[in-house]
Amino acid sequence: MSNQPKISALVINLDSAKERWKFQQEQLEYLDIPYQRWKATAVQDLTDREYEKWANDWQRKLRQTEVACFLSHYRAWQHVAKSGQSFLILEDDALLSQDLPTTLFEISGNPDIKYDHITFETRGRKKLISKQGIHINRDVALHELFLDKTGAAAYLLTPKGAQILLDAVEKFGAGLADALLCHTKGLKSMQAVPALAIQMDMAEHYAMPELQISAIASSNISTPANSKPPAKDLMDKFKYKSRRISAQLGMGVKQLKNASNGSYQKLMPNPNDFIYLNDLVNG
């Protein structure tokens, strides 16, 4: 075995989400993945000025919860860029496959795998990935990820990848955290197949309802009471619409560019690799 240091996890967690933090500690200790808590930015931490600074750069005005989520990831990216080390970044409702530790170890010890960002998650939507993948062990392959639409719950980020994201925010402004991970130009992304992580609110969708704890699975981002804020004026509406059109065109270009070597797939986790969680969830 190599003496390559283990990749550590940064777990984004609100001070108020104590049950989630307890669950993540138990899960990561079982998997023997080193970890540290990364304090999430709460809505209550945002001043009106800070909210307005970040809320208006995307394809619509962001909710306060979305700005707080963006800042939580953004500040984690700053930490990764400054540290000079790759980190596994987790949201605190992520469920992880028992194959993830071995996968992380083999990625860290393989200089032939070129990436800035690897997502381990699937969330019920098709992804455009390369037809050919790199088999890093008998169970898991890494495919180049050309087009994704959602997912920021479990991803590996290098210092170079973190800096690419920070530079994009500096140039273009804020956005939904998962949208920035999915669409930032110049970020070389890969996807684990099968998926090695899901968010807990997707457990029933992937035929693992026994792993869904309502207190943990409920979203901190989208709630009925948290409606989308309106644009300030017609000028803002025009800016948002222009950005949406530009984003759609960009996705179309990616589809055309990778039509021959890519394949749209709805990726699945292997439920057997999550069975160990039954004791943690129900214990």
Long-range contacts (C-beta under 8 A, 24 or more apart in sequence): 2-105, 2-109, 4-105, 4-108, 4-109, 5-108, 6-32, 6-33, 6-34, 6-104, 6-105, 6-108, 7-33, 7-34, 7-86, 7-87, 7-88, 7-104, 7-105, 7-107, 7-108, 7-156, 8-33, 8-34, 8-35, 8-36, 8-85, 8-87, 8-88, 9-33, 9-34, 9-35, 9-36, 9-87, 9-88, 9-89, 9-90, 10-35, 10-36, 10-38, 10-76, 10-79, 10-80, 10-87, 10-88, 10-89, 10-90, 11-35, 11-36, 11-37, 11-38, 11-90, 11-91, 11-92, 12-38, 12-40, 12-72, 12-73, 12-76, 12-89, 12-90, 12-91, 12-92, 13-37, 13-38, 13-39, 13-40, 13-92, 14-39, 14-40, 14-42, 14-92, 14-220, 15-39, 15-40, 15-42, 16-42, 17-92, 17-220, 19-213, 19-215, 19-216, 20-92, 20-93, 20-216, 21-92, 23-92, 23-213, 23-216, 23-280, 23-281, 24-90, 24-92, 24-94, 26-280, 27-95, 27-96, 27-277, 27-280, 28-96, 30-276, 30-280, 31-96, 31-98, 31-100, 31-101, 32-101, 33-88, 33-96, 33-100, 33-101, 33-104, 35-90, 38-72, 38-75, 38-76, 38-79, 38-89, 40-68, 40-69, 40-72, 40-92, 41-68, 41-69, 41-71, 41-72, 41-75, 42-68, 43-68, 46-71, 54-173, 54-174, 55-174, 55-229, 56-173, 56-232, 56-236, 56-239, 57-172, 57-173, 57-174, 57-175, 58-173, 58-174, 58-175, 58-176, 58-179, 58-240, 58-243, 59-175, 59-240, 59-243, 59-244, 59-247, 60-228, 60-231, 60-240, 60-244, 61-228, 61-229, 61-230, 61-231, 61-232, 61-236, 61-240, 62-174, 62-175, 62-176, 62-229, 63-221, 63-226, 63-227, 63-228, 63-229, 64-226, 65-220, 65-221, 65-222, 65-223, 65-226, 66-176, 66-221, 67-174, 69-176, 69-177, 69-220, 69-221, 70-174, 70-175, 70-176, 70-177, 70-180, 72-177, 73-152, 73-177, 73-180, 74-165, 74-166, 74-169, 74-174, 74-177, 77-157, 77-162, 77-165, 77-166, 78-162, 78-166, 80-157, 80-158, 80-159, 80-161, 80-162, 81-159, 81-162, 81-163, 81-166, 83-159, 84-159, 85-159, 86-156, 86-157, 86-158, 86-159, 87-156, 87-157, 88-154, 88-155, 88-156, 89-152, 89-154, 89-155, 89-156, 89-157, 90-153, 90-154, 91-152, 91-153, 91-154, 91-199, 92-216, 93-153, 93-199, 93-200, 93-201, 93-216, 93-217, 94-121, 94-153, 94-154, 94-197, 94-198, 94-199, 94-200, 95-197, 95-198, 95-199, 95-200, 95-203, 95-208, 95-211, 95-274, 95-277, 96-120, 96-154, 96-196, 96-197, 96-274, 97-194, 97-195, 97-196, 97-197, 97-269, 97-270, 97-273, 97-274, 98-273, 98-274, 98-276, 99-137, 99-139, 99-140, 99-196, 99-270, 99-273, 100-196, 100-197, 102-137, 102-140, 103-136, 103-137, 103-140, 103-192, 103-196, 104-156, 106-136, 106-137, 107-136, 107-142, 107-156, 110-136, 113-142, 113-190, 114-188, 115-142, 115-156, 115-158, 115-161, 115-188, 115-189, 115-190, 116-157, 116-158, 116-160, 116-161, 116-164, 116-187, 116-188, 116-189, 117-155, 117-156, 117-157, 117-158, 117-161, 117-181, 117-187, 117-188, 117-189, 117-190, 118-142, 118-155, 118-156, 118-189, 118-190, 118-191, 118-192, 119-145, 119-148, 119-151, 119-154, 119-155, 119-181, 119-189, 119-190, 119-191, 119-192, 120-154, 120-155, 120-156, 120-192, 120-195, 120-196, 120-197, 121-151, 121-152, 121-153, 121-154, 121-155, 121-195, 121-196, 121-197, 121-198, 121-199, 122-151, 122-195, 122-197, 122-198, 122-266, 122-267, 122-268, 122-269, 123-150, 123-151, 123-153, 123-198, 123-199, 123-202, 124-202, 124-205, 124-266, 125-149, 125-150, 125-266, 126-264, 126-265, 126-266, 127-191, 127-264, 127-265, 127-266, 127-267, 128-254, 128-255, 128-258, 128-262, 128-263, 128-264, 129-191, 129-193, 129-262, 129-263, 129-265, 129-267, 130-258, 130-261, 130-262, 130-263, 131-261, 131-262, 131-263, 132-261, 133-193, 139-194, 139-270, 140-192, 140-193, 140-194, 140-196, 141-192, 141-193, 142-190, 142-191, 142-192, 142-193, 143-190, 143-191, 143-193, 144-188, 144-189, 144-190, 144-191, 145-189, 145-190, 145-191, 146-254, 146-257, 146-258, 146-262, 147-182, 147-251, 147-254, 147-255, 147-258, 147-262, 148-181, 148-182, 148-189, 148-191, 149-182, 150-178, 150-182, 151-178, 151-181, 151-182, 152-177, 152-178, 152-181, 153-197, 153-198, 153-199, 154-196, 154-197, 155-181, 161-187, 161-188, 183-247, 183-250, 183-251, 191-267, 193-265, 193-267, 194-267, 194-268, 194-269, 194-270, 194-273, 195-267, 195-268, 195-269, 196-269, 196-273, 197-269, 198-269, 206-268, 206-269, 206-271, 207-271, 208-271, 208-274, 210-278, 210-281, 210-282, 211-274, 211-277, 211-278, 211-281, 213-281
